[in-house]
Structures are given as structure tokens and as C-alpha cells.
Amino acid sequence: MRCLSFCLQFATGASKVLLCNRSARFPGRFPVLTNRYRVSLRYRPYMSIQKDKQAPSEEELRKKLSNFEYQVLREGGTERAFTGEYWDCHKKGVYECRACGQPLFHSDTKYDSGSGWPSFFAPIDKDSVTTRVDSSHGMVRTEVLCSVCSSHLGHVFPDGPTPTGLRYCMNSVCLKLREE
């Protein structure tokens, strides 16, 4: 599925509202929006959520991934802070799941949280990741998983920057950057 998004900016310039083609069901209303707000259209091919794609089997993942990648992605492990490939990466592109290739995060949402892991304030699409409660290691956290293959990616915390206030703290080993 390809996504055409509408970016609406209010006259104050302060707030933006993003609508994608799934939300824009009434094309007759679009001229009204363009008269009231500044509108920009962006085609984002990386927004394709691979819901129809079948997740790789455990056997395929064992062959494809290194032992460490498998341990983090499939067994919920983690890499040490400040050691991953992407914690200090400033290249533009889309971060995909290393196990199945699902687009997860765009570099525009990446920021330096000081944690030593790549941090993002929002996923590329609300359906690209799922979450669940993780009560391992004597803590209660929110685990982030790939929505296609259910691989462990990291955790999300409520101490991120605006506009979401969230910090998606991911393991570099779980991601693969597709540069733009």
C-alpha cells in the first residue's frame, strides 16, 4: 500500500496535522482545507506496512541472523549502551526490522537521547510496531515489537521530546538503515 499524506499547517505555524490516504475519504472537502490552511502533499513509499507479508519462520531467522542478532531479536536480549551501529548515526533514511524488512522508523524522528541507543520519538506508522508489558529484570517496562514478525526491538518510555513525549529506545542490532 502506498501512502499519500496531507500536511496541514495552521495559520499560527505552530501545529501540524497529518492525514494519510486512509483518512481522506471525502475528496470534496479538500478545496475547503486548501483555502483555510497551508497544505503540502508528500508521497511516502516507505509507509507500506507489510501486513500481507508472512513473517519468516524461526528456522529461516536462525540461518539469516547472527547468534547475537537472534538473541536480541527473538529472545529479548539487549546490546550494551554506546556500542551499536546506529546510536550516533546521522544519515537520512528509513530504519527497517533486521529480521523481516518492515519499515519501522524514519531518520526525521531520530534524536540524541543520551541513552546510548538509537532513540526515536515516533514510529513511521502507528501500525508498524506493537507493544506489550515487559516485567523482566525486576522492572515493568513497555516492550516494542515489530508488527510483522514480533521481533523484540527495544522499549518505549514516556520521557521523549515533543510532539509525542515518547522515547522509542531501540537496539541497533534490531535495525537496518535503508539510506535515502
Backbone as a chain_set.jsonl record, in Angstrom:
{"seq": "MRCLSFCLQFATGASKVLLCNRSARFPGRFPVLTNRYRVSLRYRPYMSIQKDKQAPSEEELRKKLSNFEYQVLREGGTERAFTGEYWDCHKKGVYECRACGQPLFHSDTKYDSGSGWPSFFAPIDKDSVTTRVDSSHGMVRTEVLCSVCSSHLGHVFPDGPTPTGLRYCMNSVCLKLREE", "coords": {"N": [[0.843, -1.174, 0.0], [0.621, 2.168, -0.876], [1.214, 5.437, 0.424], [-0.261, 8.568, 0.531], [0.278, 11.505, 2.022], [-1.221, 14.216, 3.776], [-0.199, 17.294, 4.804], [-1.158, 19.561, 7.065], [-0.957, 22.886, 7.983], [-1.573, 25.11, 10.503], [-2.561, 28.591, 10.603], [-1.044, 29.883, 12.523], [1.284, 28.525, 12.427], [2.213, 26.82, 14.296], [1.044, 24.243, 14.921], [0.766, 21.017, 13.417], [-1.084, 18.804, 11.41], [-1.313, 15.534, 10.431], [-2.642, 13.681, 7.848], [-3.434, 10.64, 6.323], [-3.916, 8.767, 3.256], [-5.822, 6.906, 4.022], [-7.41, 8.28, 5.789], [-8.489, 10.379, 4.369], [-11.28, 10.418, 3.057], [-13.174, 11.955, 1.833], [-12.991, 13.581, -0.853], [-14.195, 15.908, -1.814], [-14.063, 17.76, 0.214], [-11.51, 18.652, 0.269], [-10.767, 21.093, -1.222], [-11.815, 23.02, 0.527], [-10.179, 22.741, 2.739], [-7.719, 23.566, 1.616], [-8.143, 26.258, 1.221], [-8.269, 27.288, 3.763], [-6.0, 26.439, 5.203], [-2.417, 26.069, 5.016], [-1.311, 23.733, 2.756], [0.512, 20.822, 2.143], [1.515, 18.228, 0.002], [2.794, 15.012, 0.319], [4.414, 12.263, -1.028], [4.944, 9.143, 0.259], [6.598, 6.412, -0.12], [7.716, 4.601, 1.649], [5.905, 4.091, 3.592], [4.603, 1.734, 3.422], [3.047, -0.746, 5.019], [3.691, -3.994, 5.78], [1.488, -5.911, 6.009], [0.368, -8.054, 4.685], [2.504, -9.62, 4.237], [4.199, -12.585, 5.027], [5.576, -13.584, 8.07], [9.003, -14.474, 8.62], [10.048, -17.861, 9.244], [11.141, -19.449, 12.316], [13.309, -21.096, 11.793], [14.27, -20.043, 9.362], [15.034, -17.54, 10.301], [17.069, -18.206, 12.108], [19.031, -19.04, 10.316], [19.445, -16.709, 8.839], [20.136, -14.621, 10.651], [22.811, -13.47, 12.811], [24.255, -15.056, 15.747], [24.142, -13.259, 17.918], [22.341, -11.285, 16.955], [20.042, -12.868, 16.707], [19.658, -13.574, 19.38], [19.004, -11.073, 20.544], [16.825, -10.101, 18.937], [14.928, -12.272, 18.871], [14.934, -13.446, 21.385], [14.701, -11.462, 23.221], [16.922, -10.036, 24.168], [19.545, -7.565, 24.804], [21.715, -4.96, 23.59], [24.856, -3.561, 24.655], [25.015, -0.227, 25.938], [26.004, 2.562, 23.895], [27.42, 1.061, 22.012], [26.286, 0.114, 19.703], [25.593, 0.097, 16.138], [24.013, 2.231, 15.187], [23.595, 4.193, 17.179], [24.828, 6.67, 17.177], [24.366, 7.63, 14.635], [23.805, 9.725, 11.855], [22.685, 9.683, 9.382], [20.351, 10.031, 6.663], [17.282, 8.324, 6.143], [15.357, 5.256, 6.177], [14.66, 3.22, 8.9], [14.605, -0.189, 9.174], [13.175, -3.364, 10.185], [15.493, -5.763, 11.092], [15.048, -8.467, 10.898], [12.748, -8.971, 9.246], [12.389, -6.877, 7.426], [10.423, -4.916, 7.664], [9.366, -1.528, 7.477], [10.176, 0.691, 10.067], [11.027, 3.086, 11.536], [11.624, 6.529, 10.716], [14.426, 8.523, 9.828], [13.981, 11.206, 10.343], [12.627, 11.298, 12.732], [14.444, 10.586, 14.601], [16.536, 11.16, 17.405], [19.024, 12.502, 19.689], [19.135, 11.006, 22.617], [20.859, 10.628, 24.647], [21.067, 8.201, 25.833], [22.537, 6.142, 24.74], [21.557, 4.336, 22.97], [19.888, 4.038, 19.786], [17.371, 6.436, 19.451], [13.976, 7.331, 18.994], [11.192, 9.52, 18.406], [8.762, 8.757, 17.394], [7.123, 6.058, 15.682], [7.293, 5.049, 12.192], [4.775, 4.598, 11.238], [1.681, 4.141, 12.881], [0.941, 1.496, 12.894], [3.217, 0.028, 12.481], [4.7, -0.955, 14.576], [4.201, -2.895, 17.581], [3.216, -3.1, 21.036], [3.917, -4.413, 24.325], [3.575, -5.39, 27.767], [6.508, -5.654, 29.67], [7.929, -7.378, 32.148], [10.402, -8.239, 32.95], [13.66, -8.594, 34.512], [13.145, -7.399, 36.977], [11.746, -5.026, 36.613], [9.059, -2.975, 35.348], [8.276, -2.436, 32.146], [7.567, -1.057, 28.86], [7.58, -3.037, 26.173], [8.743, -2.937, 22.795], [7.731, -4.248, 19.724], [8.208, -5.663, 16.45], [5.607, -5.341, 14.115], [5.132, -7.211, 12.146], [6.828, -9.569, 12.321], [7.023, -9.952, 15.041], [9.391, -9.523, 16.436], [11.624, -8.615, 19.08], [12.417, -5.265, 19.669], [13.154, -3.163, 21.339], [12.453, -0.783, 23.908], [9.807, 1.46, 24.955], [9.535, 4.676, 26.379], [8.049, 7.186, 28.522], [9.397, 9.69, 28.344], [10.218, 11.318, 26.255], [10.853, 13.749, 23.574], [8.797, 16.541, 22.378], [6.768, 16.064, 19.49], [5.388, 13.884, 20.609], [6.18, 13.014, 23.14], [7.314, 10.622, 23.707], [9.907, 8.126, 23.999], [11.328, 6.006, 21.942], [13.385, 3.592, 22.489], [15.694, 1.856, 20.921], [17.389, -1.19, 19.979], [20.362, -1.189, 18.155], [21.156, -3.437, 16.73], [18.83, -4.6, 15.984], [17.875, -3.158, 13.924], [18.006, -1.999, 10.509], [19.419, 0.267, 8.358], [18.024, 1.841, 5.627], [19.256, 3.822, 3.398], [18.417, 7.102, 2.138]], "CA": [[0.0, 0.0, 0.0], [1.347, 3.42, -0.898], [0.522, 6.414, 1.243], [-0.156, 9.975, 0.203], [-0.091, 12.176, 3.264], [-1.534, 15.626, 3.705], [0.334, 18.003, 5.954], [-1.911, 20.797, 7.232], [-0.319, 23.748, 8.951], [-2.466, 26.182, 10.892], [-2.044, 29.924, 10.31], [-0.031, 30.239, 13.517], [2.514, 27.802, 12.098], [2.632, 26.033, 15.444], [0.653, 22.84, 14.93], [0.595, 20.309, 12.157], [-1.937, 17.628, 11.47], [-1.025, 14.656, 9.306], [-3.694, 12.753, 7.439], [-2.979, 9.807, 5.217], [-4.995, 8.456, 2.313], [-6.874, 6.143, 4.685], [-8.284, 9.209, 6.493], [-9.077, 11.339, 3.44], [-12.317, 9.712, 2.316], [-14.091, 12.92, 1.243], [-12.195, 14.478, -1.675], [-14.893, 17.168, -1.997], [-13.712, 18.678, 1.294], [-10.119, 19.083, 0.14], [-10.643, 22.524, -1.551], [-12.093, 23.82, 1.721], [-8.958, 22.712, 3.539], [-6.646, 24.343, 0.995], [-8.433, 27.681, 1.386], [-8.085, 27.664, 5.155], [-4.7, 26.06, 5.739], [-1.347, 25.77, 4.07], [-1.342, 22.286, 2.559], [1.57, 20.244, 1.314], [1.315, 16.805, -0.25], [4.04, 14.258, 0.259], [4.277, 10.844, -1.341], [5.894, 8.427, 1.095], [6.504, 4.986, -0.444], [8.177, 3.765, 2.753], [4.815, 3.897, 4.53], [3.902, 0.478, 3.158], [3.086, -1.7, 6.112], [3.664, -5.287, 5.105], [0.574, -6.776, 6.739], [0.115, -9.273, 3.933], [3.741, -10.388, 4.189], [4.29, -13.626, 6.04], [6.785, -13.486, 8.887], [9.924, -15.594, 8.414], [9.991, -18.908, 10.267], [12.28, -19.444, 13.245], [14.422, -21.75, 11.102], [14.807, -19.051, 8.415], [15.701, -16.484, 11.071], [18.33, -18.753, 12.639], [20.002, -19.043, 9.213], [19.661, -15.343, 8.37], [20.689, -13.745, 11.685], [23.948, -13.94, 13.609], [23.829, -15.523, 17.075], [23.799, -12.105, 18.748], [21.111, -10.714, 16.399], [18.95, -13.775, 17.067], [19.466, -13.474, 20.826], [18.315, -9.816, 20.849], [15.547, -10.013, 18.232], [13.983, -13.347, 19.134], [14.929, -13.858, 22.789], [14.515, -10.287, 24.065], [18.167, -9.546, 24.744], [19.869, -6.168, 24.541], [23.132, -4.666, 23.37], [25.373, -2.588, 25.614], [24.879, 1.179, 25.538], [27.092, 3.215, 23.158], [28.188, 0.099, 21.222], [25.555, -0.251, 18.494], [25.926, 0.73, 14.861], [23.208, 3.41, 14.876], [23.329, 5.088, 18.3], [25.337, 8.006, 16.835], [24.247, 7.734, 13.18], [23.043, 10.911, 11.447], [22.324, 9.537, 7.973], [18.918, 10.08, 6.353], [16.743, 7.093, 5.596], [14.316, 4.517, 6.888], [15.152, 2.1, 9.7], [13.751, -1.355, 8.972], [13.411, -4.523, 11.041], [16.563, -6.596, 10.523], [14.552, -9.827, 10.68], [11.763, -9.135, 8.16], [12.408, -5.756, 6.491], [9.313, -3.99, 7.906], [9.766, -0.147, 7.801], [9.825, 0.965, 11.461], [11.242, 4.465, 11.943], [12.298, 7.385, 9.742], [15.505, 9.28, 10.461], [13.468, 12.513, 10.769], [12.138, 11.197, 14.107], [15.559, 10.144, 15.444], [17.165, 12.248, 18.163], [20.035, 12.055, 20.643], [18.55, 10.981, 23.96], [21.927, 10.474, 25.617], [20.958, 6.884, 26.462], [23.484, 5.2, 24.152], [20.836, 3.529, 21.995], [19.138, 4.896, 18.864], [16.086, 6.831, 20.026], [13.035, 7.948, 18.062], [10.016, 9.983, 19.137], [7.544, 8.173, 16.815], [7.34, 5.083, 14.604], [6.979, 5.541, 10.849], [3.322, 4.477, 11.133], [1.215, 3.57, 14.149], [0.791, 0.047, 12.754], [4.485, -0.634, 12.171], [5.183, -1.617, 15.795], [3.233, -3.206, 18.624], [3.831, -3.04, 22.368], [3.373, -5.277, 25.375], [4.208, -5.183, 29.073], [7.708, -6.463, 29.908], [8.239, -7.316, 33.577], [11.658, -8.941, 33.21], [14.75, -7.873, 35.19], [12.655, -6.685, 38.151], [11.165, -3.738, 36.228], [7.908, -3.033, 34.464], [8.522, -1.535, 31.019], [6.761, -1.341, 27.679], [8.424, -3.599, 25.123], [8.348, -2.616, 21.424], [7.905, -5.39, 18.836], [7.862, -5.492, 15.041], [4.226, -5.801, 13.934], [5.07, -8.321, 11.187], [7.468, -10.806, 12.791], [7.003, -9.959, 16.512], [10.744, -9.485, 16.995], [11.911, -7.61, 20.102], [13.203, -4.149, 19.135], [13.613, -2.324, 22.44], [11.392, -0.36, 24.823], [9.337, 2.83, 24.809], [9.437, 5.353, 27.668], [7.288, 8.436, 28.398], [10.25, 10.846, 28.638], [10.759, 11.802, 24.992], [10.575, 15.143, 23.197], [7.543, 16.806, 21.677], [5.347, 16.212, 19.771], [4.751, 12.703, 21.196], [6.574, 12.8, 24.528], [7.764, 9.243, 23.841], [11.273, 7.779, 23.58], [11.462, 4.627, 21.477], [14.796, 3.268, 22.698], [15.823, 0.627, 20.143], [18.697, -1.82, 19.83], [20.879, -1.041, 16.789], [21.255, -4.751, 16.092], [17.485, -4.954, 15.504], [17.534, -2.251, 12.833], [18.842, -1.904, 9.309], [19.138, 1.556, 7.742], [17.944, 1.955, 4.17], [19.539, 5.249, 3.18], [17.677, 7.807, 1.071]], "C": [[0.887, 1.235, 0.0], [0.539, 4.45, -0.134], [0.781, 7.811, 0.723], [-0.593, 10.702, 1.445], [-0.32, 13.651, 3.008], [-0.989, 16.274, 4.964], [-0.376, 19.346, 6.026], [-1.226, 21.635, 8.296], [-1.247, 24.913, 9.246], [-1.79, 27.527, 10.663], [-0.965, 30.35, 11.295], [1.307, 29.575, 13.216], [2.941, 26.851, 13.189], [2.262, 24.559, 15.332], [0.462, 22.286, 13.542], [-0.303, 19.117, 12.389], [-1.609, 16.788, 10.249], [-2.206, 13.732, 9.072], [-3.131, 11.895, 6.327], [-4.171, 9.418, 4.368], [-6.099, 7.61, 2.933], [-7.867, 7.062, 5.383], [-9.031, 10.126, 5.541], [-10.094, 10.648, 2.545], [-13.252, 10.666, 1.577], [-13.313, 13.93, 0.405], [-12.865, 15.82, -1.92], [-14.547, 18.194, -0.941], [-12.309, 19.234, 1.145], [-9.98, 20.554, -0.258], [-10.926, 23.43, -0.358], [-10.855, 23.874, 2.6], [-7.873, 23.588, 2.939], [-6.896, 25.838, 1.097], [-8.143, 28.16, 2.8], [-6.675, 27.451, 5.692], [-3.679, 25.959, 4.621], [-1.25, 24.257, 3.955], [-0.157, 21.864, 1.713], [1.299, 18.758, 1.19], [2.67, 16.133, -0.334], [3.715, 12.814, -0.05], [5.343, 10.11, -0.553], [5.788, 6.932, 0.819], [6.937, 4.088, 0.704], [7.082, 3.501, 3.774], [4.114, 2.555, 4.339], [4.104, -0.481, 4.324], [2.819, -3.074, 5.501], [2.761, -6.273, 5.837], [0.328, -8.093, 6.02], [1.356, -10.151, 3.833], [3.774, -11.392, 5.333], [5.619, -13.484, 6.77], [7.688, -14.686, 8.607], [9.796, -16.609, 9.553], [11.224, -18.805, 11.166], [13.515, -20.069, 12.597], [15.087, -20.781, 10.116], [15.566, -17.951, 9.15], [17.014, -16.97, 11.666], [19.418, -18.752, 11.575], [20.407, -17.62, 8.82], [20.426, -14.476, 9.372], [21.922, -14.352, 12.349], [23.416, -14.39, 14.969], [23.39, -14.365, 17.954], [22.504, -11.446, 18.267], [19.905, -11.564, 16.799], [18.633, -13.649, 18.556], [18.701, -12.197, 21.197], [16.922, -9.793, 20.227], [14.518, -11.046, 18.681], [13.892, -13.759, 20.604], [14.874, -12.678, 23.754], [15.765, -9.76, 24.732], [18.364, -8.067, 24.461], [21.356, -6.035, 24.259], [23.575, -3.633, 24.398], [25.222, -1.179, 25.058], [26.154, 1.663, 24.859], [27.945, 2.249, 22.336], [27.542, -0.215, 19.881], [25.926, 0.603, 17.288], [25.216, 2.066, 14.655], [23.006, 4.395, 16.018], [23.795, 6.508, 17.996], [25.297, 8.231, 15.325], [23.357, 8.921, 12.827], [22.664, 10.863, 9.972], [20.809, 9.553, 7.812], [18.47, 8.753, 5.766], [15.667, 6.496, 6.466], [14.965, 3.34, 7.615], [14.132, 0.97, 9.61], [14.097, -2.437, 9.987], [14.46, -5.413, 10.365], [16.068, -8.009, 10.21], [13.662, -9.941, 9.449], [11.71, -7.981, 7.162], [11.259, -4.775, 6.642], [9.852, -2.584, 8.18], [9.272, 0.21, 9.208], [9.894, 2.437, 11.837], [11.902, 5.234, 10.8], [13.333, 8.217, 10.493], [15.06, 10.67, 10.914], [12.969, 12.484, 12.213], [13.224, 10.738, 15.076], [16.151, 11.351, 16.163], [18.162, 11.656, 19.156], [19.458, 12.145, 22.049], [19.623, 10.904, 25.046], [21.952, 9.105, 26.276], [21.976, 5.884, 25.933], [22.85, 4.233, 23.175], [20.146, 4.479, 21.019], [17.752, 5.173, 19.442], [15.265, 7.593, 19.006], [11.836, 8.432, 18.864], [8.714, 9.443, 18.555], [7.921, 7.118, 15.786], [6.902, 5.681, 13.272], [5.475, 5.519, 10.592], [2.856, 3.805, 12.414], [1.08, 2.054, 14.1], [2.104, -0.69, 12.502], [5.078, -1.369, 13.375], [4.0, -1.935, 16.702], [3.959, -3.138, 19.961], [3.187, -4.069, 23.28], [4.148, -5.003, 26.662], [5.363, -6.165, 29.229], [8.066, -6.314, 31.384], [9.506, -8.092, 33.924], [12.646, -8.027, 33.937], [14.253, -7.021, 36.36], [12.071, -5.314, 37.867], [9.908, -3.986, 35.419], [8.125, -1.97, 33.39], [7.576, -1.902, 29.886], [7.691, -1.771, 26.557], [7.862, -3.237, 23.752], [8.712, -3.798, 20.537], [7.575, -4.996, 17.405], [6.46, -6.063, 14.837], [4.107, -6.963, 12.948], [5.611, -9.61, 11.792], [7.54, -10.935, 14.308], [8.389, -10.037, 17.133], [10.871, -8.358, 18.013], [12.801, -6.529, 19.487], [13.835, -3.311, 20.235], [12.435, -1.998, 23.34], [10.999, 1.078, 24.53], [9.108, 3.41, 26.202], [8.731, 6.7, 27.482], [8.112, 9.687, 28.691], [10.896, 11.437, 27.385], [10.383, 13.244, 24.701], [9.177, 15.298, 22.585], [7.735, 16.406, 20.229], [4.719, 15.034, 20.498], [5.037, 12.533, 22.677], [7.08, 11.396, 24.791], [9.206, 9.091, 23.378], [11.283, 6.297, 23.24], [12.955, 4.318, 21.492], [15.05, 1.887, 22.091], [17.251, 0.089, 20.188], [19.138, -1.668, 18.377], [20.865, -2.357, 16.032], [19.907, -5.206, 15.527], [17.094, -4.174, 14.257], [18.491, -2.385, 11.662], [18.447, -0.619, 8.598], [19.141, 1.443, 6.224], [18.074, 3.434, 3.866], [18.744, 5.812, 2.02], [18.66, 8.513, 0.167]], "O": [[1.814, 1.329, 0.804], [-0.685, 4.348, -0.052], [1.931, 8.19, 0.498], [-1.73, 10.536, 1.887], [0.306, 14.253, 2.136], [-1.295, 15.836, 6.073], [-0.211, 20.181, 5.137], [-0.946, 21.147, 9.391], [-1.662, 25.625, 8.331], [-0.567, 27.59, 10.542], [-0.063, 31.105, 10.932], [2.347, 30.02, 13.702], [3.934, 26.141, 13.033], [3.095, 23.701, 15.624], [0.053, 22.989, 12.617], [-0.274, 18.5, 13.453], [-1.629, 17.302, 9.131], [-2.7, 13.085, 9.995], [-2.411, 12.401, 5.466], [-5.313, 9.71, 4.723], [-7.216, 7.597, 2.416], [-9.029, 6.696, 5.563], [-10.112, 10.608, 5.88], [-9.793, 10.327, 1.395], [-14.055, 10.213, 0.762], [-13.002, 15.02, 0.886], [-12.173, 16.795, -2.211], [-14.718, 19.39, -1.172], [-11.952, 20.195, 1.826], [-9.134, 21.236, 0.32], [-10.333, 24.503, -0.247], [-10.518, 24.926, 3.144], [-7.173, 24.287, 3.672], [-5.944, 26.618, 1.062], [-7.805, 29.327, 3.002], [-6.214, 28.209, 6.545], [-4.019, 25.788, 3.451], [-1.118, 23.571, 4.968], [0.139, 22.479, 0.688], [0.901, 18.107, 2.156], [3.585, 16.636, -0.987], [2.85, 12.211, 0.584], [6.528, 10.419, -0.681], [4.981, 6.246, 1.447], [6.562, 2.916, 0.734], [7.304, 2.759, 4.731], [3.132, 2.27, 5.025], [5.212, -0.959, 4.569], [1.832, -3.271, 4.791], [3.209, -7.347, 6.24], [0.105, -9.123, 6.655], [1.271, -11.297, 3.394], [3.417, -11.073, 6.467], [6.661, -13.288, 6.146], [7.196, -15.792, 8.383], [9.475, -16.248, 10.685], [12.214, -18.16, 10.82], [14.637, -19.619, 12.829], [16.314, -20.707, 10.044], [16.607, -17.486, 8.686], [17.981, -16.21, 11.72], [20.585, -18.498, 11.874], [21.569, -17.361, 8.508], [21.276, -13.68, 8.974], [22.064, -15.572, 12.439], [22.26, -14.132, 15.303], [22.385, -14.463, 18.658], [21.657, -11.086, 19.085], [18.866, -11.029, 17.187], [17.464, -13.622, 18.943], [17.839, -12.234, 22.074], [15.943, -9.497, 20.912], [13.347, -10.709, 18.853], [12.897, -14.35, 21.024], [14.987, -12.862, 24.966], [15.678, -9.099, 25.767], [17.47, -7.397, 23.945], [22.153, -6.891, 24.642], [22.746, -2.909, 24.949], [25.293, -0.97, 23.847], [27.253, 1.227, 25.204], [29.081, 2.578, 21.995], [28.203, -0.767, 19.002], [26.496, 1.686, 17.418], [25.769, 2.954, 14.006], [22.286, 5.375, 15.831], [23.212, 7.463, 18.509], [26.132, 8.965, 14.796], [22.292, 9.107, 13.417], [22.355, 11.896, 9.379], [20.074, 9.141, 8.71], [19.192, 8.134, 4.984], [15.137, 7.142, 7.371], [15.718, 2.567, 7.024], [12.955, 1.147, 9.925], [15.178, -2.427, 10.576], [14.317, -5.768, 9.195], [16.624, -8.676, 9.337], [13.791, -10.895, 8.682], [11.04, -8.101, 6.137], [11.126, -3.872, 5.816], [10.723, -2.438, 9.038], [8.089, 0.051, 9.508], [8.94, 2.983, 12.39], [12.65, 4.659, 10.01], [13.133, 8.569, 11.655], [15.699, 11.259, 11.786], [12.892, 13.53, 12.857], [12.945, 10.522, 16.255], [16.252, 12.436, 15.589], [18.144, 10.455, 19.427], [19.313, 13.236, 22.601], [19.331, 11.093, 26.227], [22.759, 8.862, 27.173], [22.259, 4.884, 26.593], [23.543, 3.39, 22.606], [19.846, 5.616, 21.384], [17.051, 4.255, 19.868], [15.795, 8.404, 18.246], [11.49, 7.836, 19.884], [7.655, 9.641, 19.151], [8.927, 7.261, 15.092], [6.219, 6.704, 13.239], [4.961, 6.327, 9.819], [3.577, 2.978, 12.973], [1.102, 1.395, 15.139], [2.102, -1.909, 12.328], [5.867, -2.298, 13.209], [2.938, -1.322, 16.6], [5.189, -3.121, 20.001], [2.071, -4.531, 23.043], [5.247, -4.449, 26.63], [5.218, -7.356, 28.956], [8.465, -5.233, 31.818], [9.668, -8.55, 35.056], [12.464, -6.81, 33.961], [14.884, -6.019, 36.697], [11.915, -4.511, 38.788], [9.712, -5.071, 34.871], [8.156, -0.773, 33.675], [6.878, -2.916, 29.939], [8.486, -0.978, 26.052], [6.646, -3.228, 23.562], [9.837, -4.296, 20.577], [6.76, -4.104, 17.171], [6.156, -7.149, 15.331], [3.077, -7.636, 12.92], [4.929, -10.634, 11.778], [8.063, -11.928, 14.815], [8.547, -10.561, 18.236], [10.301, -7.281, 17.836], [13.815, -6.836, 18.861], [14.944, -2.804, 20.067], [11.533, -2.815, 23.522], [11.768, 1.828, 23.928], [8.568, 2.747, 27.087], [8.806, 7.292, 26.405], [7.579, 10.654, 29.235], [11.993, 11.992, 27.449], [9.681, 13.884, 25.485], [8.482, 14.318, 22.318], [8.881, 16.424, 19.78], [3.591, 15.166, 20.974], [4.22, 11.964, 23.4], [7.261, 11.002, 25.943], [9.674, 9.811, 22.496], [11.25, 5.442, 24.125], [13.693, 4.74, 20.602], [14.671, 0.87, 22.672], [18.2, 0.841, 20.41], [18.375, -1.983, 17.464], [20.594, -2.388, 14.832], [19.858, -6.101, 14.684], [16.097, -4.49, 13.608], [19.631, -2.825, 11.811], [17.277, -0.427, 8.269], [20.12, 1.011, 5.617], [17.132, 4.206, 4.049], [18.435, 5.114, 1.054], [18.255, 9.166, -0.794]]}, "num_chains": 1, "name": "protein.A"}
